[in-house]
Amino acid sequence: MEYTDEYNLGWGAFARHFGFDTTWHGNYVMHTLPGTWKNGWISETNPAKGLHVSSAWFQSDEEIDYKMNIETPYLLILCIDTGDMTVTQKGKQAKKLSPFTHLIISSQTPVRLTIPAGMHMCFTSVLIFDSCIENFLTATGYTYPIRVSDAKKWKPQHIDAPNVMMVMEQLRWGVRGDRLPPPAYLCKTIELLCLFAHNKDKEALKNERRNYVTWSDEMKLYRVKEVIDESPLSLPSNEELCRIAQMSESKLRISFKSLYGKTLYAYIRESIMKRAMQMLADDDLNIKNIANLCGYENAAKFTAAFKEIHGITPSEFRKGFGL
C-alpha cells in the first residue's frame, strides 16, 4: 500500500483522493466538494512544517471510506460539532467519534476513516507530526511531555475537557475566517498538547487520594460517561444511569467521583456547557434559546454556569469571535 501525503497536504490528501477543487487564499487553502456531494468545504492552513489546522463542513450522498497511511508519527485531534465518524486502526476496536474532542495517535499503520452516507459532518481538525513538536521543543529548550510517545498515556478525559474546548473553538473560528496570524496556530496547537499533559498531571494528583474502583466497575462507569458524552442535552433519568452502571445511586456517585476526580453532577454540567459553546456559533440561536436547550429557564443562571466552566460569559464568547 502506498503512503498518503498528509505530511505535506494535510486534508488536501483526502481532498485529492475524492476529487475536490482546491484554491489558495493567502495562507489558507479551500477544498470545495465535487458535484456529486452536497455543498461543503474544508478550509485549511499549514502554518509550520508538519502542522495542518482545518475546519470542515460537508455531506456526501455515499459512504466516505478513506485510509490515511502515514509513515511518520503524528497526532490527529478532532473536535466534532455535528455528525459521526468511525476510526479503525489495526489491533484496536473500531471507535465511533461523536460530538466533542477526540485524539487519534499514530500507530504507523493505516487509519481508516468512515462516514455514513448522508451524514452532515462539521469538525475542526489539528494534524501535527512528531517532527514539528520536536522542532518546537528544541527551539525553546522546553522538555514538556507532549510528544507522540507521551500522548499514549493520555486518556479521553484529558482530551475532552473545557480548557481544551476553548482552544479548539479559537482554532475553528481562526481557520474559518482568517482571524489568526500563522504563528498563532502553532502556539495554539502546542497549547492544546500542553493542556492534555496538564490535565493528566492534575488527574494523577487527584487519583493518589481516590478510593479504589475495580476494573469491572470502571467499565460500567465508562458506559455511563459515554451516554453523557453522546447526548448531554437529553440525558436519561438518574434511575436509568444507575441501571446502566448496575449500581445504586450512592455507589454511582461515589465511584464516579473516585474514578474521574469530579462529581457526576459536575461532569454533566461540564458536558452541557461544552455543547452550549458549540451552539453559540449558531446565529439562529440567541442566548435565551440556548439556555432553554441546556435546561435553564433563567438565562442569568445559565450565564453564571457557563462562566464558571469556561471563564467568560456567553456574550463575551460571541463578541470575541465577532458573532
N, C-alpha and C positions, 0 to 999 in steps of 0.2 A: 504494500500500500504506500502511495506517495504521501509525503508530508504536505500539509496545508500551510499557507504562509501567513498565519495570524501575526507573527512577529513583526512583519513589515506592513501588513494590510489591516490588522485588526478585524473588525466585522466586514471589511472590504473583501476578505476571502469568502465569507458567506455570501455577500452580495454578488461577487463574480460567479460563484457556483450556480446561483439561481437567476442570473441574467439581469441584475438590477442596472439601472443607469446611474452613473457616478459623475458628479460635478464638484469642483472646488470653489469655495468661497473664503478667501483669505486663509486663515489657519484651520478651517473646517472643511470636511468633505460631506456631501449629502448623497446618500444612496436612495434612489427612488424606485419604487416597486414596478415590476414588469406588468404589462396589460392584463394578464390573466389573474392578477391578485387584486384585492380590494385596495383602495387608496391607502398610502402609507409611506414611511420613510425610516431611514436610520441616519441620524446626524452624529458625526464623529470627529474627534480631534486627536492628533498624535503629538503631544507637547514635548515628549522626550523619547529617545530611542528605547524601544521595549515597553512603551506605555500607550494605551489607547483608551480613551474615555468616550462613551457614546450614550445616546438616548434613542429609543426605538418605539415606533408606533405603526403597527401593520396587522393585516389579516389576510390569510390565504384560503381559497376555496378547497385546497387539497392539503393533506397532511404534509408537514415540513419535517424532513428527516435529514439531518446534517451531521457529519463526523468531523470533529476537529482532531487532526493528527499532528501534534506539535512535538518536536524533538527536544526542545529546551524547557526547563522548569518554569512554571508560571502560576499565577493565581488569577481566577476569574470571579469577580464579585458581581452579583446580580441582584438588583433591587427591583422586584416585580410589583407594578402598580395594578395591572389587570392581566388576567389570563393565567394559564397553567403551562408549564414546560417540564418535560421529563428528561432527566440526565442519567445516562448509563455509562458506567466505567467498568473496565474489566476487573473482576474479582470483588465487585461491590454490588449491592442490591440497587436496582433502578430506583431513583428518587424523584418524586413529583415536587416541583418547585411551585408553590402557590404564592400569593402576595406576601411581601416583606423581603428581607435581605438574606441572601444565601452566598456561600463560598464554595467554589469548586477548586480543588487543589490538584495540580499536575501529578499524574502518575506515570507520565511519559508513555502512555498507551492511549489509543483513540478515546475521545469523549464524544458520545453520541447525544445530540440534542433533538428532541422530538416534540412537535407542537401539533395538536389535533387540528383537523380540517375545520375551518370556520371559527377558530379561536382568535379573538381580538387580543393581541399582545401589546402591552405597554411596559417598558422596563428601562432602567438605567444600568449601564454596564461599565465596569473598570477591569481592563485586562492588563496586568503588569507582570513582566518577566523578571526572574531572579537576578538577571544581569543588571536591570535598571535599579533594583533595590540595592544591589551590591555597589553600584556606582555612587548612589546617594550616600550610603554608609561610609564608603571610602573617602568621598569628597568632604564630608562633615566630621569624620572622625568618631562618629557615634558607634556604639556596639549594642544597640537595642535589638531584642529578639523578634524581628519582623520578616525574616527570610522564609522561603517556601518550606524549608525543613522545620522552622518554628511553627508555621501555620498548622502543621499536622497535630499540634497539641491544642489547637483552638476548638471550641465546641459551638454548636448553634447559638447558645445564649450569649456567647461573646461577640457574635457577628450581628445578630438581630437585636440591637439594643437602641434605646432612644438617642444616645450620643452619636451613634453611627447613622441613624436615620437623618439627623440634621445635616451631616456632611454629604450624604447621598443626595439630599434634596438640593443642596448648593451646587453639586456637580450636575444634577439633572437640568436645573434652570440655566446653569452656565453654558452647557453644551447645546442646549436648545435655542438660546437667544444671544449667543456671543457676548455673554455677560462677564466672562473672566479672562484675564490675560493668560497666555500659555503657561508661564511658570506656576500659576496658581493651581493648575490641575495636578502637577507633580506634588506640590506641597499638600494639597487636599488628599491625594492618594496615600502619601506617606502618613498623613494624619489618621486616615482610616486604619491602616495597618497598626499604627501605634495604639489606637483605641482598642483594637482586637486584643493586643497583647496586654494592655492595661486592664481591660475587663476580665481577662483570665487571671491576672495577678490579684485583682480585688476579690474575685470569687474564691481563689485559693486561700486568702486570709480568712474569709468567712467560713470556708469548709473545715478549717482547722478546729472550729468550735461547733460544728454541726453534729447532730445526733446521727447515728448510723442508720443508713437506709439500705435494705437488702437489694440485690440485683433484680429480683422479681418485682419488688415494689417500684424500683427505679423505672422499669419498663412500663409499668402501669401509669406512673406519673407522667412519663413521656407521652403516652397516648392522650392524657388529659391536656397537656401542653399543646399537642398537635391540634386538638379540637379548638382550643382557644385561638391559636395562630391562624387557623383556616377561616374562622368566621367570628371575629371578636364582637361584631355588632349584632349578632343573633345567636347568642350563646344558649346552650341548654340550661335547664334548671340545676340548682345545686344537687338535687336528688339524682339527676341524670349524670352529672360529673362524678358523683360518688359511685354510681353503678359502673361507669367506665373504669374508674380506679379500683373497683372492688374493695372499697374501704368505707368506713364510717366517716361522717363529716369531720369529726375532730381529728381522726388519723390522717385524712386527706390534707387538712390544713397544716398540721404539724409536719408531716412528711414532705409536703411541697416546699415549705419554708426551709426545711433542713437540707433538701436537695438543691434548690435553686437560690437560696440566700435571700428570698423575699416572700412575702405572704402571697397566697393565691389571689386575694383581692388586689394587691399592688400589681401583680403581673397582669391581671385582666385589665386594670386601668391603664397600664403602660401600653398594652396592645391596642386598646381603644384609641389612645392618644396618638399612636403611630399611624393608625388608619385615618384619624382626623387630619393629621398633617398632609396625608396624601389627598384627602378630599378638599383641602383648602386650595389646591391647584385648579379646582373646577370652578370656573367663573359663574356657572349657573347656580351655584350653591352659596347662599350667604351664611354668615356665622351662626345665625339662629337656626337655619336649616340643619347645619352640620351638628350643632349642639343637640338638636332633637334626634337626629340619626344615631348619635352616640349615647342616647338615653338620658339627656339632661333637658328638663323642661325650662330650667333657668340658664340663660346664656352666660350670666355672670359667673355661676358656679362652674360651667364648662370652661370659661376663660381661665379661672383660677387653677383648675385641674391641669389644663394644657400648659400653663406657665410653670407649674410645679414640676412637670415632667421634662419640658423642653427648654425652660429658662426664658422664654419670650411669650408674649400673648399671641393669639391667632391673628389679630390685626397687625401686630408688628411683623409677624412672619410674612403676611401678604405684602406689606409695604416693602419689606426687604427684597422681595423678588419682583416688585413692580406689578403685582397682581391686583 
